[in-house]
């Protein structure tokens, strides 16, 4: 599928997510220092544990509302919460700062869920992997740019200005969303009964396989969020966002190719490749004693994310029933947030603000990647190519044969 054939809504959504990702990532490299200045150096793991907790709790609500009141309204809720919370950060003490991390999690719980459901509506099955690669590239650019330039913006405008710039980026994201067309047919008006959540609204059973891979692979993300800025200091790297600029560069280079790869060889085989890169990156970081190896670890982590993220979301889109795409996206994000909570909890338990303790938690993260590969191999061996997996209605017979391993 040629790039110009993707609809206008798709490209608008890409730019809106880029700005939103910049908004809530702009101050991440400074969070550890802010918490330390507030007297909370021992609570660094809570920064992302609390954030991910409320993001995870909000996913069933955002998924259900996305499938009822509309994708756009759910995204607006996320932006409003994000802007309000961001503007309050520099004015509070330690306890309130941690409570704001809880509040901010609701923002991340709403906007990406609605956005993913909307993008899934827009994309045909054929070429979905490539489109998810493009989509992920915009997200990675926002993530990487914000982390890398955080310190520079802080030096220019100070801590209050940093949070103001972050809030402004979310507002610009909202302005782009205004131009989007709603993709949910016949959205309902909001009613309080829509907030009553049943188990059926929490998990979409058809996407549990990609959700499990998301869980195992994203634990490393929680560990990186907590420790990457500190590791830069341990290795005498002045820029706390050093890891993220190299991660961003490599993940952008691989994302579009990796998305197309999964369209050809299948989602699970692509994920085996991606998770293998993930394990290698964790081992490289765990054994780093100098800047070069740490930088290579960041690059390899970018390769892993560039393969895994678009493939997981494309696999989810393949499997989600049309009428439950919001819940399907919510299920994947619940797995993501729970994984970040696990990674943050590992850091909270074992990270002692030293490089040696950081090495141990990276090795623990690598072990979850091993579990993911074992599961994927088992899935291929025992399930083969089932009727609902990996573009089976779009592939040529030869490609269908290639999907079955053994």
N, C-alpha and C positions, 0 to 999 in steps of 0.2 A: 504494500500500500504506500503510495507516494505521500510525502508530508503535506502537500497542499490539499489532499483529499480529506484530511482530518478537519472536522467542523470548527467554526469560529469559537463556539462555546468551549471546545477543548483547549484551544490556545489561551483564551481568557482565563480559564481555570488554572492553567499552568502558571501564568504570571501572578495570579492572585495568591496561589500557594507559595510561590517563591518569596513574595513580600511577607506573607504570614510566617513562614519559616524563619526569615531574617528577624522578624519582630521578636519571637520568643527565644531565639538563640543568641541574640546580640549581646546579652549580658551573662551568658552561661560561663565563659572563662573567668569572670570576675566573682562568681557566686561563692567559691571557696574562700576567697580573700574577704569578701563582705561578711560572711558568716564568722570567720576568724576574728575580724575587727569587732563584731558584736559579742564576742566571747563564746562562740559555739564551734570551735575548731574540731571538737570530738563528734560533732553531729553532721558531718559532711554527707554521709550516706542518706540522711533524712531529706536532703534537698530534692533528690529525685525519687526517693521512696514515697514521700507524701504527694508529690506531683503526680506520680504514676498511679497512686491509689485512687485519687479522685477522677483521674482520666479514665481509669478502668471502670469505676463505678458508673460513670456517666455514659459509657458506651451503649448499654442496653437502651437507655432512654433516647440517646441521639439516633441510634439505629432505628428504633420504632418510630420516632417522630419523623425521621427522614423518609420513611416509607408511608407516612400518613399526611403530615402537614406540608411536606415538601423539602427538597434538598437545600434550597436557598435559605429558608427560615432557620434551619438548624445551623447553617454556617454563620448567619448573622448573630445568633446567640453566642457562638464561640468567640466571635470578634469583640462583641460588647464586653464579655467577661474578661477577655484578654487585655483590652485597653484599660479598663478600670483597675485591674490588678497591677498591671505594669506601672501605672502612674503612682501607685501607693508604695511600691517597694522601698524607695529611698527615705521614707519618712517614718519608719517603724523600728521597734526594737527586736530583740532576738525571737521571742515567742511569736509576736505578730508577723515577723518575717517568715517563719516556718508555716504559720497559718495561711499566709498569702500563697505559699507554694501549693497548699491544698486547694485554694481557690483557683489558682492558675491552671491546675490540672483539668478543671471543667472546660476551659477554653480549648485545650488540646483534645478533649474528649468529644467535642461537638463539631468543630469545623472540619477536621480531616475525614470524619465519618460521612458527613453530608457531601463533601467534595469527592470522595472515592465513589460513592453511589452515583453521583451525577456523571462523573467521567465514565463509569461502567455503562451507564445508559447510552452514552454517546458513541461507544466503540463497537464496531462489528466484531464477530469472533475472529475472522481472518485478520491478521496483523495486530491482534490485541497485545501480544507480548512486546512488539516494537513500540506501540503507543504507551504502554506502561513504562517502558524504558525512557521514553521522552519525558513523561510525567515525572518519573523519579529523578531525572536529570535536573529539572527545574527545582525540585525540592532539595536536592543535594547542593545545588549552587547557592540557594538561600541559606542552607545550613552552614556550608563552608565559608562563604563570604562573611556572614555575621560573626562566626567564631574567630576568623582570622583578623578582622578589622576592629574587633571589640576594644582591644587595648588602645589602638590609635584614636578611636572616637572618644574613649575615656580621657585620654591625655588632652584632647582638643576641647571638650565641652564639660568635663567633670562627670561625677556620678549622677547628678540630677539630669544633666543633659543626655547621658547615655540612655536612661530609662525613658526620657521624653522622645528621643529618636526612635526607640523601639516601639513605643505606643503609636507614633506617627506612621510607621511602616504598616501597622495593622489597620489603621484608618485608610491608607491608600489601597490596601488589599480589599477593604470593604467597598471602596469606590468602584473597583473593577467588578466586584460581584454584582453591583447594581445593574451592570450591562448584560449579565447572563440571563438566558432564558431558562425558566424552570422546566425540568425534564420529567418530573413525576406527573403522570396523567391524573387529572381531577384531584388535586390536593384537597384535604379536608381542613375545615377551620379547627383551631386548637380547642380542645376540651380537656378538663382536668382528668377525665377517665383515661386519657391517653398516657398518663403518667403511671397508671397501674401496670406494673411489669410482671409478666409471667415467665416461667422458665423458657417457654418458646420464644420469648422476645430477647433472651440473653444470648442463646447459642443457636447458630444455624448448623444442624448436624452434617450437612453435606460438605462443609468446609473444615471439618475437624483435622483432616490430614495436613493441609497447608498451615492451619493454626498451630499445630504441634511443632512444625518446623520453625515457624516464627518464634515460638516460645523458646526452643532450644538455641536458636541462632542469635536472638536479640539479648540474651543475658549478658553477652559481652558488651553490648551497647551501654547497659546500666553501669558496668564496671568502668568503661571508658569515660562516661560522663563524670563520674565521681573523681577519677584519678588523673585524667590527662593533663589538666593544668598544673597539678602538683609535680607530675613526672617531668614536665618542661623545666620546672625549677630545679629538680634533682639533677638534671642533665645540663644545667646552666644555659637553657634556652630562654631568651628574654621574652619572646612572644608566646603567651600562654595558649594561643590558638594554633600553634605550630602543627600539631597533629592533624587538625581539621583541614588546613589548606592542602596538604598532601593527600589526605583521604578524599577530599572533594575532587581534586584534579583526576585522580585515578578512577574514581567511581563514575565521573562524567564520561571519561574516555571509553569505559566498558559498557555502560548501561544500555545504550541503543543496540549495540551488537548483541549483548547478552539477552535482551528481550527477544530479538529476532531468533536467536539460537534456540530458545525454549519453544518457539513456534515450530521449529523443525525437528529437534531431537526429543522434545517432550519436557514437561516441567520438572519431573523428578530427576531425570538425568542431569539437567542443568543445575538443579539444587545440590546434587552430589558434588559437582565441580565447585560451586560457590561455597558450600560449607567446608570443603577441603581447604580453600583459600583462607577461610575464617580461622580454622584451627592453626594453620601456618602463621597467620598474623599474630594470634595470641601467644604462640611460642616465641616468635621473634621479639615481641614486646617484653615478655617475661624474662628473657635472657639478655636484654639490652644493657650495655654498659657505656655506650656512646651514642652520639646524636645520629650517626649514619644508620645503625641498625634499627633504632627507634623510628626513623623516618621511613625506612623500608617496610617496617611493620605497619605504619600508617598507610602506605601505598597498597600493601597487600590487603589490608582491611577494606580499603576502598574498592578493590577488585571484588572482594567477597560480597560487599553490600551491593555493588553494581550488578552482580549476577543474581543474588538472592531476592532482593526487594521486588524488582519488576516481575520476577518469575512467580513469587508467592502471590502477588496481587493478581497476576494474570490467571494463575491456577484457581484462585478464589473466584474470580469473575467467571471462569469456565463452569464452576460447580454451583454457583449461587442461583437459586430460582429467581426468575425475573421479578416476581412480586416481593422478594425478600432480600434484595440486594443491599439495602441499608443494614439489615440484621447481619447479613454475611460479612459486610465490611466491618461492622461493629465487632463481630467475633474475632476477626483477625487483629483488630486494634486492641481488644481485650487481652489477647495473647501477647501482643507487643508490650502493653503496659505492665502486665504481670511479669513478663521477662525482665523488664527494666527494674521492677520492684525486687525481683530475686537478685539481680546483679547489684543493686544498691544495698540490699540486705547483706549480701556476701561482703561488700566493702565495709558496711557498718560493723560487722562482726570481726573481720580479720584485718582490716586496713588500720595501721597504727601510725599513719602519717610518715612512713618511711618507704624507701624504694624496695627494701627486702620484703616487706609485707605486701607491697603492690605486686611483686612477682608472683606470689602465691595465689592471689585472686585471679590473675590472668591464666594461670595453669588450671584453676578450677573452671574458668570459662571455657577453656579449650575442651575439657572433658564433656561438656554439654554438646559441643559440636560433634564429638564422636558418637554420642547417643543419636543425634539427628541423622548421621550417615547410616548407622545401623538400621534405623527405622526406614529410611528411604530405600535401602537395598532390600529389606524385608518386604516393603510395599510393592516394589517392582517384581520380586520373585513370586510373591503369593497372590497378588491381585492382577498382575498383567495389565492389559489395556482394557479397562471396563468401559461400558458405553458412555458414561458421563465424564470421562477423563480426557483432558488435553486435546481439544479441537478435533475430536474423532470424526465429526461430520464434515470437516474442511480439508482433511489431509488426503493426499494421494495414497493409493494402496501400498506403494513402496514405503512411504513414510510411516504408515500405520504399522507395517511389519517391523520397522526399525524401532518403534516405541517399546515393543515387548522385549525385555531383556532375558535372553535365554529361552 
